[in-house]
Amino acid sequence: MANKPADPERPGRIKQLRMVAQIVQKANPKGMPIVYASALGTVVLFVVLGLVTGYVWQLILLGVMVAITVGLVVFSQLAQRAQYSMLAGQPGAAAAVLQGMRGNWQVTPAVAVTRDQDVVHRVVGFPGIVLVSEGPSSRVQRMLVAEKKRVQRVAIDVPVYDVQCGDGEGQVPLNKLQRHLMKLPRMIKKQAVSEVNYRLRALPQTVPMPKGPMPKGMRMPRGGKMR
């Protein structure tokens, strides 16, 4: 079987890491030094343990492997924070975060949009239907109520939640949105998720997704997977 030709426009793994490192450095100038320090500190710790126990080379080898893992974990966390900071305040930011969720989540961005670029996104998953808004609470509450009534016409027995994403009082911050949805109780079975989403897709769409300065090439980190 012939090997599949590589996509010339798709950056390699090393190039991707460099691009993410630049994003981290831009968002937090101390970010990459923290990554290096965490990896180096891990190696030093294992060297000290090796000198104390007498297993110097064995623990140095183990320490290098552990240091790489620690560095990657810290790097991943800083990259996630940097990406959230770049998305914050941009139209459609919540949709980008929702679409990065792992597991059986069906996301329909911008099922309702206003001229002020207040948006409501619809998510179907094991908890049922989740309506997620972007915008000030004083404006999006009416949108959520209207959209909730609209979806309940075709999904009568399915729980419907509404979540306001934002930095206002009572709203869920962007960087905690995935976690908030993951904590919702499981109310419908796996096969019902696709069925409910199919019924909701029959609803007429109102307005397209508002145009916003979504960072080009931005890849949101995957959240936890609901099993």
HUUR-V224561 format. One record per run of one state. SS is the DSSP state (a for helix, b for strand, c for the rest). FROM is the first residue (numbers start at 1). LEN is the number of residues. If there is no record, write none. Layout:
<<SS;FROM;LEN> <SS;FROM;LEN>>
This chain:
<<c;1;12> <a;13;15> <c;28;3> <a;31;23> <c;54;2> <a;56;32> <c;88;5> <a;93;7> <c;100;2> <b;102;2> <c;104;2> <b;106;8> <c;114;5> <b;119;7> <c;126;2> <b;128;7> <c;135;2> <a;137;16> <c;153;7> <b;160;6> <c;166;6> <b;172;1> <c;173;1> <a;174;9> <c;183;7> <a;190;12> <c;202;23> <b;225;2> <c;227;1>>
